[in-house]
Amino acid sequence: MDSTTKPPAETSVSDEERFEDASSKEFNEKAVDEVIEKVAGVRIANSPQQNTSSSSEQTEKFVDCRSDSGSDEETLGKDGEGKPKSGEDDDDLIDDESQRDWEKGLTEEEKLANKAKADELKAQGNGLFKQGDFNKSANVYTEALRICPLEYSAERSILFANRAAAKTKLNFKPSAIDDCTKAIEHNPKYLKALLRRATLYEEADKLDESMEDFKKILELDPANVEAKAAQVRLEPKIQERNERLKEEMMGKLKDLGNMILRPFGLSTQNFEMQQDPSTGSYSINFKSGN
């Protein structure tokens, strides 16, 4: 998105509409490589992060990188293909440092060829997403991220956001949030990534984080309908949660106070707490009548 251009207002859309689309023509990886090599006269350099297994083997499974004990991924029991999940692989890990070191040995022509290959992989991932094969689409977006040069921030931002959309469909929500965050790091004004992360934060009961994202969206797009509705919805939720937390904290402080005062024959009932309306702070006074 042009940083000088005000983004258009967005209406409520589905996850399928929220990923960045590309050409829908059928993708042939081998043919694309050959064309790129013939036209550019350079090879397609493989990232050190890419598996040595074939592309078909890589896209047959998707293991979320946040599959630690007790996570929502493990509660699913199986991946999108219906196979048991080991919880041990890091098949979607993107290591920017190793990729940066690897790219130092590439020529500009090789980087351009890799960027073109990443664009083709994105198109393939988008096609798989449209077909409902979210597992394979996530895998293909991962392949694209591992070959797309780091200097192409806009393209990498879209790839992370698209992979987050696929993970959301797979119910891999913590990792989808991570991918949204990476997309936003590459493009802080990326409305689609902000909207998805805000929604995921709300679903995870991270209300403050969700509100912050929706506020950012309204700064970028004051007419955004989803963000306006979210602010109205979240404000009472946050207030109710804060009141509940305050009551819980006061209860714990009261129990602690009674434990300390008991040896002196006193309790918190011997004291009264008054709030200063101008500052909101509290003062505690001894009840002289007691």
Steps between C-alpha positions, in 0.01 A plus 500: 500500500632846408589667832378833361163371390209465739374140482139449389230406744452125541178323564458172683650220293561131538841335552493377140473861378771624734804328351692665220407333173719455195474333161268199511654314206636155571850499648770273362810530717742330266385699198527827693856420606596422143346821366671712765835335433466547123388862516718619789789268426537413867418209724228492764689503830353280770478638851681301774168494683335294227463127562691253289176305458292550189242779476217248509640350821532844659144598417355176632532624858491819701625509858451825684812648660304580817397140575626507858325300770150623571470715187185512290683321217545186710137502609408446136676165511556484125615735230292623208575182306360278778841365601622494863724797588837431656541846655878469446561654157555865415391476139375859485793667678642801314856577608581850376858488625598186309312629196690829518833317516398281206394798289844659535629246250231571238530733203230757425385285208462200727302705751266618225455143383421390855249783540327388180490143631351624830228685305410177321490311830270767642266453204500125562432553872210732421352239268526232770340735751206561268459125463483463878833320530629723780767252609677497165450870441676576830788275397534670162500847660781372724699389194448843346619678816815289506595605148364856478793740561479691827525834321152451353311602814165559330498154344608331823234691692230360271640147528494514881144638496385231258658228711327646806168468315569132430604436861186670624295256294701214653429643849871563559420836656811582710722441199259693275542797737878466467475505120273807511758671719776420248282635219443823695872532576565496127210738430364692802206631295381158385128520583416138422771369732394744774136396467583131518729543800246718681233235449731220614600699809134547592431128456798428728352739762793740454264795500751781552716380211192464282383852583843643417493337157148626429605851605795481261264391223278803563805726486578360156139472386257710710198362314582133562174335604652196673728709719220738599275210600786336690563810710136511605510128578833492682472802729237348734682165492825663609323701771325191633827305503682781681229518767521125548878513533476788747257305716727197491800713596316670786387162630859375503621817672227463762603141571863609530406787729298273729793261527732783603255665742375185669788477758406853615133414550403706197360438154432699189155570645676745736597715203315685228625578152408822325566595139609850401269593208754742356788252478332161524745394773393342829575587861453264795384637835453335840143496624533677836166367623644147490 
